[in-house]
Amino acid sequence: MKSVLLFLTGILCCLAGPGNGAKAQEVDYARYVMDTLSAPGLYGRGYVNFGSLQASQFITRQLFDLGVRPFTDSYSREFTLPVNTFPGSMMLNISGRDLMPGVEFVVRADCPPVNGVFKIVFLDSADFANQRKLDKILRKDLKNSLLSFDKSLLEGAASRQADSMLRTNYPGAGGYLMVNQGEKLIWSVSPGFRQLDYPVVEVLGEALPRKPENAAIIVDAEFYPAYRVMNIAGYLEGKKFPDSMLVFTAHYDHLGMMGRNARFPGANDNASGVAMMLDLARHFADSANRPDYSLAFLAFAGEEMGLKGSENFVENPVFPLDRIKFLVNLDMVGTGSEGITVVNGTIFPEYYRRMVRINADNEYILKVAERGESCNSDHCPFYRKGVPSVFIYSMGKEHREYHTIYDLSQRVPFSEYEDIFRLLRDFILTF
């Protein structure tokens, strides 16, 4: 019997192959980082229950444990940003039906505190097309009403007029109920740099009761004009050119909480990018793997608020920006079945072609696609300062959750994590 068991064990080991066990070990650390940053106890790494602060402390501990040095006497550099938060109650009841926050409705991030019952006044595309009819509706006393429409059905002048209503509330409405006929709601905190005096609520069309007439809204909102957050920076000294830097960046903030029950975990966006950045630090911290150039690792706060962390860093750098030879920003790298995209690839063709060659020689991932200039992540403030910079994200239909409550760590497959990691590792060693 013992000989049979040994034989079967040998067969299983051969089937598994030596590379498969190594791959599992390579991704374990990154999975640990992503799991931790997107765990419930970090509250979506936002501005409720110190989620952002807890995330920054975790990343700092990782850099210290990996042997990455701080540039100054601290890894972190504090700055402030204005932000509207939703720490408590979040309720929408339409004609007797309670809707689920984050699933069936979201409030716009500049929503004020609300506690009231409103009549719903529906506007359709025909109302916007007939200006006399619309003016008659808008001349009414609407302070206790929610104007409701589906903006996706409006075009041209009608769409611009709807935008003007939402931006200025010139009708004097109690608020706005935006109807979304899609499958999921996407939230953004970027409007939350202020707090308006009227709510804008977005609701899934399929969640609306038949012939809704009124809505009860309770929103607990608290605005901070100067909320304290941290950028984090560390480095590994290069073997030959310690004064010249190759830089990896990733933002660690996400959307946080919309009330007590709607949490936006941000596993792919961007716990995955932070995980890969720290994993690269772990690899290159080994003296046997150290490149000729120094490596800097920068974790930014406030990206979801409009690149606030990277903008603050380039205005207050902990080392001269002209020491940066090249910068790679990692944002959403948890998939990869369809390859990666290199934003600014057309701007820096030499570096882009270098990645393409590495990938062709090793057959790491399906493709390395290029894209032009786009100010859509933390590479942008550096690029505008003249730093050669690209932004890399992975592509794949296996995880498409973006700014939803479903961007959970257990759903992020890390389909091509190991090979994207190896591509970046090899790319660094070409300098």
C-alpha positions as CSV (number, residue, x, y, z in Angstrom):
1,M,0.0,0.0,0.0
2,K,2.8,2.4,0.9
3,S,4.5,1.9,-2.5
4,V,1.2,2.6,-4.2
5,L,0.7,5.8,-2.3
6,L,4.2,7.0,-3.2
7,F,3.6,6.1,-6.8
8,L,0.4,8.1,-6.9
9,T,2.0,11.0,-5.2
10,G,4.8,11.0,-7.8
11,I,2.2,11.0,-10.6
12,L,0.3,14.0,-9.0
13,C,3.6,16.0,-8.6
14,C,4.4,15.3,-12.3
15,L,1.0,16.4,-13.4
16,A,1.2,19.6,-11.3
17,G,4.6,20.4,-12.7
18,P,7.4,22.3,-10.9
19,G,6.3,25.7,-12.3
20,N,2.8,25.6,-11.0
21,G,3.9,25.5,-7.3
22,A,6.4,28.4,-7.9
23,K,3.6,30.4,-9.5
24,A,1.4,29.9,-6.5
25,Q,4.1,31.1,-4.2
26,E,4.8,34.2,-6.4
27,V,1.2,35.4,-6.2
28,D,0.7,34.7,-2.5
29,Y,2.2,37.9,-1.3
30,A,0.3,40.1,-3.8
31,R,-3.0,38.3,-2.9
32,Y,-2.3,39.0,0.8
33,V,-1.8,42.7,0.2
34,M,-4.9,43.0,-2.0
35,D,-7.0,41.0,0.5
36,T,-5.8,43.2,3.4
37,L,-6.4,46.6,1.6
38,S,-9.9,45.6,0.4
39,A,-11.0,44.0,3.7
40,P,-14.1,45.3,5.5
41,G,-12.1,46.7,8.3
42,L,-10.5,49.3,6.0
43,Y,-13.9,50.7,5.0
44,G,-13.1,51.1,1.3
45,R,-9.9,53.1,2.1
46,G,-11.9,56.3,2.1
47,Y,-12.6,59.0,4.7
48,V,-15.0,57.2,7.1
49,N,-13.6,55.3,10.1
50,F,-10.1,56.3,9.2
51,G,-10.0,53.9,6.3
52,S,-7.4,55.9,4.3
53,L,-5.2,56.2,7.3
54,Q,-5.3,52.5,8.1
55,A,-4.3,51.7,4.5
56,S,-1.4,54.1,4.6
57,Q,-0.2,52.6,7.9
58,F,-0.3,49.1,6.4
59,I,1.7,50.1,3.3
60,T,4.3,51.8,5.5
61,R,4.7,48.7,7.6
62,Q,5.2,46.6,4.4
63,L,7.9,49.0,3.0
64,F,9.7,48.8,6.4
65,D,9.5,45.1,6.6
66,L,10.7,44.7,3.0
67,G,13.8,46.8,3.7
68,V,12.7,49.8,1.6
69,R,14.2,53.0,3.0
70,P,12.4,56.3,3.5
71,F,13.7,59.3,1.8
72,T,13.4,61.4,4.9
73,D,12.8,60.6,8.6
74,S,9.4,59.3,7.6
75,Y,7.8,57.3,4.8
76,S,4.7,59.5,4.8
77,R,4.1,63.1,3.8
78,E,0.8,64.6,5.0
79,F,-1.4,66.9,3.0
80,T,-5.1,67.9,3.2
81,L,-8.0,67.8,0.9
82,P,-11.7,68.9,1.1
83,V,-14.1,65.9,1.2
84,N,-17.7,65.2,1.8
85,T,-18.4,62.0,3.7
86,F,-21.3,59.8,4.5
87,P,-20.7,58.2,7.9
88,G,-24.2,57.3,9.0
89,S,-27.7,56.9,7.8
90,M,-28.4,56.4,4.1
91,M,-32.0,55.6,3.2
92,L,-34.2,56.0,0.1
93,N,-37.8,54.9,0.2
94,I,-39.9,55.4,-2.9
95,S,-43.7,54.9,-2.6
96,G,-43.2,52.6,0.4
97,R,-40.3,50.5,-1.1
98,D,-36.9,50.7,0.6
99,L,-34.0,50.7,-1.9
100,M,-30.6,49.2,-1.2
101,P,-27.8,51.8,-1.1
102,G,-24.9,51.1,-3.5
103,V,-27.1,48.5,-5.3
104,E,-30.3,50.2,-6.2
105,F,-29.4,53.8,-5.6
106,V,-26.4,56.1,-5.0
107,V,-26.2,59.7,-3.9
108,R,-23.9,62.1,-5.7
109,A,-20.8,62.7,-3.6
110,D,-21.6,66.4,-3.0
111,C,-25.0,65.5,-1.4
112,P,-25.8,67.5,1.8
113,P,-27.5,66.1,4.9
114,V,-31.1,65.3,4.0
115,N,-34.1,64.2,6.0
116,G,-37.4,64.7,4.2
117,V,-40.3,63.5,2.0
118,F,-40.5,64.8,-1.5
119,K,-43.0,64.6,-4.3
120,I,-41.5,63.1,-7.5
121,V,-42.1,65.2,-10.7
122,F,-41.1,63.2,-13.8
123,L,-39.8,64.9,-16.9
124,D,-39.4,63.0,-20.2
125,S,-37.7,63.9,-23.5
126,A,-41.0,65.3,-24.8
127,D,-41.1,67.8,-21.9
128,F,-37.6,68.9,-22.6
129,A,-38.5,69.2,-26.3
130,N,-41.5,71.6,-25.5
131,Q,-39.9,74.6,-23.8
132,R,-43.2,76.2,-23.1
133,K,-44.5,73.1,-21.3
134,L,-41.2,72.7,-19.4
135,D,-41.2,76.3,-18.3
136,K,-44.7,75.9,-17.0
137,I,-43.6,72.9,-14.9
138,L,-40.5,74.7,-13.6
139,R,-42.4,77.8,-12.6
140,K,-44.2,75.8,-9.9
141,D,-43.0,75.7,-6.3
142,L,-40.7,72.7,-6.4
143,K,-38.9,73.1,-3.1
144,N,-40.6,69.9,-1.8
145,S,-40.2,68.0,-5.1
146,L,-37.6,65.9,-6.8
147,L,-37.3,66.5,-10.5
148,S,-36.7,63.1,-12.1
149,F,-35.5,62.2,-15.6
150,D,-33.3,59.8,-17.5
151,K,-30.4,61.9,-18.9
152,S,-29.3,59.2,-21.3
153,L,-32.5,59.9,-23.3
154,L,-31.7,63.6,-23.8
155,E,-29.6,65.0,-26.5
156,G,-28.3,68.4,-27.6
157,A,-30.0,71.4,-26.0
158,A,-32.1,69.2,-23.8
159,S,-29.1,67.5,-22.4
160,R,-27.3,70.8,-21.8
161,Q,-30.4,72.1,-20.0
162,A,-30.6,69.1,-17.8
163,D,-26.9,69.6,-16.9
164,S,-27.6,73.2,-16.0
165,M,-30.4,72.1,-13.7
166,L,-28.2,69.6,-11.9
167,R,-25.3,72.1,-11.7
168,T,-27.1,75.2,-10.5
169,N,-30.6,74.0,-9.5
170,Y,-32.1,77.1,-11.2
171,P,-35.7,75.6,-10.8
172,G,-35.3,75.7,-7.0
173,A,-36.2,72.0,-6.7
174,G,-35.8,70.1,-3.5
175,G,-33.5,67.8,-5.4
176,Y,-33.1,65.5,-8.3
177,L,-33.8,61.8,-8.9
178,M,-31.8,60.5,-11.8
179,V,-33.0,57.3,-13.5
180,N,-30.5,54.9,-14.8
181,Q,-31.7,52.0,-17.0
182,G,-28.4,50.1,-16.8
183,E,-27.6,47.0,-14.8
184,K,-25.4,48.5,-12.1
185,L,-24.7,51.8,-10.6
186,I,-21.2,53.3,-10.6
187,W,-20.2,55.7,-7.9
188,S,-17.6,58.4,-7.9
189,V,-16.3,60.6,-5.1
190,S,-14.7,63.2,-7.3
191,P,-17.6,65.7,-6.9
192,G,-17.2,65.4,-3.2
193,F,-14.8,68.3,-2.8
194,R,-17.8,70.4,-1.8
195,Q,-21.3,70.0,-0.4
196,L,-24.3,71.4,-2.2
197,D,-27.6,72.4,-0.7
198,Y,-29.8,70.0,-2.7
199,P,-29.4,66.2,-3.2
200,V,-28.9,64.4,-6.5
201,V,-29.8,60.7,-6.2
202,E,-29.3,58.1,-9.0
203,V,-31.6,55.1,-9.0
204,L,-31.8,52.0,-11.1
205,G,-34.9,52.1,-13.3
206,E,-35.8,48.5,-12.6
207,A,-35.8,49.3,-8.8
208,L,-38.5,51.9,-9.2
209,P,-42.0,50.9,-8.1
210,R,-44.7,51.1,-10.6
211,K,-46.1,54.7,-10.8
212,P,-43.9,56.1,-8.0
213,E,-45.2,59.3,-6.5
214,N,-43.0,60.3,-3.5
215,A,-39.7,59.6,-2.0
216,A,-38.4,59.7,1.6
217,I,-34.7,60.4,1.9
218,I,-32.4,60.3,4.9
219,V,-28.7,61.1,4.3
220,D,-26.1,61.7,7.0
221,A,-23.4,63.8,5.4
222,E,-20.4,65.5,7.0
223,F,-18.0,67.8,5.1
224,Y,-14.4,68.2,6.0
225,P,-12.7,71.3,4.4
226,A,-9.2,69.9,5.2
227,Y,-9.1,66.1,5.7
228,R,-5.6,64.8,6.5
229,V,-4.2,62.1,4.2
230,M,-0.8,60.6,3.5
231,N,1.4,60.1,0.5
232,I,4.0,57.3,1.1
233,A,7.5,57.1,-0.5
234,G,10.5,54.8,-0.2
235,Y,13.4,53.6,-2.2
236,L,16.0,51.0,-2.9
237,E,19.5,52.2,-3.8
238,G,20.8,51.2,-7.2
239,K,24.1,49.3,-7.7
240,K,25.7,51.8,-10.2
241,F,23.6,54.9,-10.5
242,P,22.1,55.6,-7.0
243,D,21.2,59.2,-7.9
244,S,19.0,58.2,-10.8
245,M,15.5,56.8,-10.2
246,L,13.2,54.3,-11.8
247,V,9.8,54.8,-10.2
248,F,6.8,52.7,-9.6
249,T,3.6,54.4,-8.4
250,A,0.1,53.3,-7.4
251,H,-2.8,55.0,-5.6
252,Y,-4.1,53.2,-2.5
253,D,-7.2,55.2,-1.8
254,H,-10.7,54.2,-3.0
255,L,-14.3,55.4,-2.6
256,G,-14.8,54.3,1.0
257,M,-18.4,54.2,2.4
258,M,-21.7,55.5,1.3
259,G,-23.5,55.2,4.6
260,R,-23.0,52.4,7.1
261,N,-23.9,49.6,4.8
262,A,-22.6,50.4,1.3
263,R,-18.8,49.7,1.1
264,F,-16.7,50.1,-2.0
265,P,-13.8,47.7,-1.4
266,G,-11.7,48.7,-4.5
267,A,-9.8,45.4,-4.8
268,N,-8.9,45.8,-8.5
269,D,-9.0,49.6,-8.2
270,N,-6.4,49.9,-6.9
271,A,-5.4,47.4,-4.2
272,S,-4.2,45.3,-7.1
273,G,-1.8,48.0,-8.3
274,V,-0.4,48.6,-4.8
275,A,0.0,44.8,-4.4
276,M,2.1,44.6,-7.6
277,M,4.2,47.6,-6.6
278,L,5.0,46.2,-3.2
279,D,5.7,42.8,-4.7
280,L,8.2,44.4,-7.1
281,A,9.8,46.1,-4.0
282,R,10.0,42.7,-2.3
283,H,11.7,41.2,-5.4
284,F,14.2,44.0,-5.9
285,A,14.9,44.4,-2.2
286,D,17.0,41.2,-2.5
287,S,20.5,42.4,-3.3
288,A,20.9,39.6,-5.9
289,N,18.0,41.2,-7.9
290,R,19.0,44.9,-7.4
291,P,19.2,46.9,-10.7
292,D,21.8,49.4,-11.6
293,Y,19.4,52.4,-11.0
294,S,17.7,53.2,-7.7
295,L,14.1,52.3,-7.4
296,A,11.4,54.5,-5.8
297,F,8.0,53.3,-4.7
298,L,5.3,55.9,-4.3
299,A,1.8,55.2,-2.9
300,F,-0.6,58.0,-3.4
301,A,-3.8,59.1,-1.5
302,G,-6.6,61.2,-3.1
303,E,-6.4,59.8,-6.7
304,E,-10.2,59.2,-6.7
305,M,-10.7,62.8,-5.6
306,G,-8.9,64.0,-8.8
307,L,-5.2,62.9,-8.6
308,K,-4.8,65.0,-5.5
309,G,-2.0,62.9,-4.1
310,S,0.2,62.8,-7.1
311,E,-0.4,66.5,-7.8
312,N,0.7,67.3,-4.2
313,F,3.8,65.1,-4.6
314,V,5.1,66.8,-7.8
315,E,4.7,70.2,-6.1
316,N,6.4,69.0,-2.9
317,P,8.7,66.1,-4.0
318,V,10.9,64.3,-1.5
319,F,13.6,64.1,-4.2
320,P,14.2,66.2,-7.3
321,L,11.9,65.1,-10.2
322,D,14.8,65.5,-12.7
323,R,16.3,62.4,-11.1
324,I,13.5,60.2,-12.5
325,K,14.7,58.3,-15.5
326,F,11.4,56.6,-16.1
327,L,8.1,56.2,-14.2
328,V,5.5,53.3,-14.4
329,N,2.1,53.9,-12.8
330,L,0.1,50.8,-11.9
331,D,-3.6,51.1,-11.7
332,M,-6.0,48.1,-12.0
333,V,-3.8,45.1,-12.9
334,G,-5.9,42.3,-11.5
335,T,-6.9,40.7,-14.8
336,G,-4.8,40.3,-18.0
337,S,-6.4,37.6,-20.2
338,E,-6.4,40.2,-23.0
339,G,-3.0,41.7,-22.1
340,I,-2.1,45.2,-20.9
341,T,-2.5,48.7,-22.1
342,V,0.4,51.2,-21.9
343,V,-1.1,54.8,-21.7
344,N,1.5,57.2,-23.1
345,G,2.9,54.4,-25.1
346,T,2.7,56.5,-28.3
347,I,4.4,59.4,-26.5
348,F,7.4,57.2,-25.4
349,P,7.7,54.7,-28.3
350,E,11.2,53.6,-27.4
351,Y,10.1,52.4,-23.9
352,Y,6.9,50.9,-25.3
353,R,8.8,48.9,-28.0
354,R,11.1,47.7,-25.3
355,M,8.1,46.2,-23.5
356,V,6.8,44.7,-26.7
357,R,10.1,43.0,-27.4
358,I,10.4,41.5,-24.0
359,N,6.9,40.2,-24.2
360,A,7.5,38.7,-27.7
361,D,10.7,37.0,-26.6
362,N,9.1,35.4,-23.6
363,E,5.4,35.1,-24.6
364,Y,4.3,36.4,-21.3
365,I,0.9,37.9,-22.1
366,L,-1.5,38.1,-25.1
367,K,-0.5,41.6,-26.1
368,V,1.0,44.9,-25.0
369,A,-1.3,47.5,-26.5
370,E,-0.4,51.2,-26.8
371,R,-2.5,54.2,-26.1
372,G,-1.9,57.9,-26.4
373,E,-1.8,60.6,-23.9
374,S,-4.5,60.5,-21.2
375,C,-4.7,62.3,-17.9
376,N,-6.6,59.4,-16.2
377,S,-4.3,58.3,-13.4
378,D,-1.3,59.3,-11.3
379,H,1.3,59.3,-14.0
380,C,-0.3,62.5,-15.4
381,P,1.1,65.2,-13.0
382,F,4.6,63.7,-13.5
383,Y,4.2,63.7,-17.2
384,R,3.1,67.3,-17.2
385,K,6.3,68.2,-15.3
386,G,8.4,66.6,-18.0
387,V,8.9,63.2,-16.4
388,P,8.9,60.2,-18.9
389,S,5.8,58.4,-17.5
390,V,3.4,55.6,-18.5
391,F,0.3,54.2,-16.9
392,I,-0.2,50.4,-17.2
393,Y,-3.6,48.6,-16.7
394,S,-4.6,45.0,-17.5
395,M,-7.3,44.0,-19.8
396,G,-9.8,41.2,-19.5
397,K,-13.5,40.4,-19.4
398,E,-13.0,38.2,-16.3
399,H,-13.5,41.1,-13.9
400,R,-15.2,44.2,-15.1
401,E,-16.3,45.7,-11.8
402,Y,-15.4,49.4,-11.6
403,H,-16.5,51.7,-8.8
404,T,-19.1,49.3,-7.6
405,I,-19.6,47.4,-4.3
406,Y,-18.7,44.2,-6.2
407,D,-15.0,45.0,-6.7
408,L,-14.2,42.4,-4.1
409,S,-10.8,40.7,-3.6
410,Q,-12.3,37.2,-4.0
411,R,-13.6,38.2,-7.4
412,V,-10.3,39.5,-8.8
413,P,-8.7,36.6,-10.6
414,F,-5.1,37.8,-11.0
415,S,-5.4,35.9,-14.4
416,E,-2.0,37.1,-15.7
417,Y,-0.5,38.5,-12.5
418,E,2.8,36.5,-12.6
419,D,3.5,37.2,-16.3
420,I,2.7,41.0,-16.0
421,F,5.0,41.0,-13.0
422,R,7.8,39.3,-15.0
423,L,7.4,41.7,-17.8
424,L,7.8,44.6,-15.5
425,R,10.8,42.9,-13.8
426,D,12.5,42.3,-17.1
427,F,11.7,45.9,-18.3
428,I,13.4,47.4,-15.2
429,L,16.5,45.3,-15.9
430,T,16.9,46.8,-19.4
431,F,18.0,50.2,-17.9
